[in-house]
Amino acid sequence: MKDTGNKMEPKQIKEILEWVQQGKLNIEDAVEKIKHFPYEDLKDAKVDHHRPFRKGFPETIFCPGKTADQIIRICKSMMSRNTNVLATRCEKEVFNLVKKEIRKAKYHEFARVFTVIQKPVQYRDGYIAVVCAGTGDIPVAEECAVTCETYGSHVERIYDVGVAGIHRLFDQLPKIRSAVAVIVCAGMEGALPSVVAGLIDKPVIGVPTSIGYGANFKGVSALLGMLNTCASGLTVVNIDNGFGAATFAVTIHQLVSPLQS
């Protein structure tokens, strides 16, 4: 069987299904043959339409470095497959141009994210807790929260509970302990994820933020502090990478509570 390179033709899919029916191919091998297809070649972008099949959630549009026209064309390509769209790090001026072409687009200002919801989001049982140390960390926390919600996880937001007033965190521990996974965003010295990980038995994802004074080095101090944690059960993503933390938490959630097909 010959691959077409950027898409799988209906004839090829039919052939694979016939092989399964005839007992020439088992289901697992058939899935392996199909799961890498298709993608749509827009010349300056190759839109991965089969990512939901492989990962459980679709491709995300990372807006920096792309023109509004490129973002719009990628978005329309995804919409043509009835896929919900999430686009991160989108400035308001760029979104205003997108909105003229895609009326369904909704801007989440704190998160600097826009979404296009074409079909109702199916939510898993349980929730992900998104925790942040200070109000200044909320934009990164909101990128986490909106991503989780777009990809089928309910979110409990627990904001401004940093170690400078740790009693605020203790008041929220029952809610944090009941989560499937916990994302903790913190700048300055980045202590909060270690504290949380030492108090709960759920996976914790630390997100260092670039919030802080000069010696914070735009998040490097928080990153190194989290990487040097002595608390078990804590993993760390890159500085300000709310999206990466969210997709990791959603991956955990879909293992614990898969959506019913």
N, C-alpha and C positions, 0 to 999 in steps of 0.2 A: 504494500500500500504506500502510495507516494504522498508525502506531506506537501502542502501548498505554501508553507513558510509562515504566513501570517493569519491563516484561518483554516478551519476544518470544514470542508464541504459536506452538505447533507448526504451525498453519496458515500463518503468515507464513514460517517457516523452509522449509516445504514449497514455498511459492510461489517463494521465492528459488532453491531447488535446481532447480525445474522451469524457471525462466528460464535457469539455467546449462545445463541439459540441452538446452534448445531453442536455445541459442546467442544468446539475447537479452541475456545478462549474462555478462561474463567472470569468472573465478575471483577476481581481485584486487578487483573491485568488490563481489562477493558477500561477500567477507571484510570489507570496509569496512562493509557494511550490518549484518552480524551481530555484529561484534566489540564493540560498545558495550552489548550486552544479555547477560543480564538483571541487574538488581539487585533485591534483596528489600527492600521497604519495611516496616520495623519501627516506623514513626512517628518514634521518636526516633533511629533509625539507618537508613541505607540501605546494605545489605550488598552490596558489589560482587563478585558471583560470577564475573564474566568477567575479572577482573584477571589470572588466570593466562594467559588467551588473549592479552591485550594485552602483558603485561609479562614473562611467564615464571615468575612466582611470585605467590601469592595475596595478598589483602589481609591486613594485620597489624592486630591490635587494640592500640591505644595506651591503656593502662589509666587513667592519671591523669585525673581529672575525670569518670570513669564510675563508676556504682554497680556493685556485684557483680551485681545483677540484670541490668543492661544488658550487662555483659560475658558473663554466662552465656547470655543470649538471642542475642547476636551469635555466640558460639561455637557454639551449637546450630544456628543457621542455616547456618554454614559446614560443620558436621559433616553436616548433612542432604544436602549435595552431595558427600560423601566427600572433603572438602578438609582437608588437614592445617592445624592452627591454630598460629599463633605470636602470643603476647600479650606486649608489652614493658612495662617499668616497673611491674610488678605487685608490690605489697607482700605479704608473707607472710600477713598477716591476711586480705586480700582473696582470695588464692589458697585459703586454707582453706575459705572459703565456696564458691568455685568447685568445689573438689574434692568437696564433698558432693553436688553435682549432676552432675559430669562425672568419673567415676572414672578415665578414661584420662588425665586431665591430669597432667602431670609438671612439677614446679617445679625450675628451675635457679637455685639460691640466689644464687650470686655475680653472675649476670647479671640477677637480678630479672625473669626471663622464665619463662613457662610455655608448654608445647607440648602439643598433642594430635595424636599421630601415628596416623592411621587406615590409611594405606597406606604400604608401604615407600618410603623416600626413594630416588630414583634419583640416583646420584652421577656427576658428570662426571669425565673424566680430568684428572689434575693436582690442584693444591691451591692454596689461598689461605694465605699466611702472615699470622698475626696477631701483631704484635710490640708489646710495651709497655715503657716506660722503667723503671718501678718497680712494686713489688708493690702499691702504693696505686692504680695504674691498672688493676689486673686486673678489677674489676667492669665497667668500660667495655669492656675487651678481650673479656671473656666475652660481653657483649651482642653484640659483633661475631661472635665465634666460633659461638655458638649459632644466630644468624641465618643465617650462611653454611651451617652444617651442615643446618639445617632446609630450606634452599632449594637443596640439592643440590651443595654444594661441600665437599670434604674440607678440613680445616684443620690447619695446623701451628702450634702455640702456642709462641711464643718470648718468655718473660717475664723481666723484670728485667735488661734489657741497656742501661740508660741511659748517657748520656755521662759520668757521674761515674766510671764504670769501663768505658771504651769498649772495652777488650780483650775484655770479655764479648760485645760485639756482633761483633767480628771473628771470634770462634770460631764464630759462627752464620751467617756470610755465605754459605757454600755452600748451606745450606738455604734461606736467604732468596732467593738468586739463582735458585733452581730453581722458585720459585713463579710462578703465572700473574699474580698481583697481590699487593700487600703493603699491609696496613693497619698503621699505626704510631700507637699511643696514647701521649701524653706530657703531663704537667702541668708544673709549675714554669715554666721558660722555654721549653719546647716545642721543644728543639733536635733531638731524635732523628729526626723525619721528614726534616728537611733533610739530616742526615748520611746516612741510609739512601738517600735519593733520589740523592745524589751518588756512591753506590758501586755502584748496580745499574742494569740497563737495562729494568726492569719498571715499570708504573705503581704509584705509591705514593699511598695515601690517608692524610692526616694527620688524627688526631682529637685536638684539644686537650681535656685533661681539667681538671676544676676542682680538682685536687689541687695544693696549694702554699700558701706563706705569704701574708701579707696583700697584698703587691705583685703577687702573681699575679692578684689581682682575680677570684677564682673561675673562672679559666680564660681571662680576657681577654688576659693577657700571653702565654700559650701560643698562643692563636688569632692574635694579631697577629704573633708571631714566625714562625709557620708561613706566614701570608699574605705576609710579607716575605722569604720564602726566596729565595736565589739559585740553588738547585738546580732543575734542569729535571725535568719528569715528576712533579711533586708537586701534588696537588689537596688541598683542605682542606674538611672539613665543620664543622658547628657544634659548640660545646662539649658534650662528653659524648655526642655523637650516634653511638654505636656502631652503631645500626641503620642510619642513613643511609650510613655508610661500608661496612657489610656489603652492602647492596643494590647499591651502586655496584660493589663488587668482584665480586659475583655476576653483575651485568650484563656486566662485562668477561669473566668466565669463560664465560658461556653463548655469547658471541660466538666465543671461542677454541675452546671444546669443547662444542658443543650436544649436548643429550641426544638419544639415538636414540628416535624414537617407535615 
